[in-house]
Amino acid sequence: MNKDELRHAWESFAEKNDFMLNPDSGHVGMIMDGLLANERDFGLKLCPCRLRDGSRKRDLELLCPCNFKTHDTWKKEGRCWCGLFVRRG
Ligand code: SF4
């Protein structure tokens, strides 16, 4: 998947939701680079901001987009842990 395809997939994911892709394109670009490096190294689109422990269970938790509405950062600050997705409005 190239960067344009990834951005499109993220935008589609956020469409019609109460969150959107972070309007800070530089920040999104950094996350994108980290995620694509993880895909290259581990074969999975893993969150670039959180640590793996090598277990399958943890890798499944780290697949991006994750279930970020369970995170404290969503409840307190309206964003996923990495700030890739932010609350609308
Ligand atoms: S915290 Fe954000 S960047 Fe990390 S996996 Fe979840 S949605 Fe993706």
Boltz pocket constraint, residues with backbone or C-beta under 6 A from the ligand:
constraints:
  - pocket:
      binder: B
      contacts: [[A, 31], [A, 46], [A, 47], [A, 48], [A, 49], [A, 61], [A, 62], [A, 63], [A, 64], [A, 65], [A, 66], [A, 67], [A, 68], [A, 80], [A, 81], [A, 82], [A, 83], [A, 84], [A, 85]]
      max_distance: 6.0
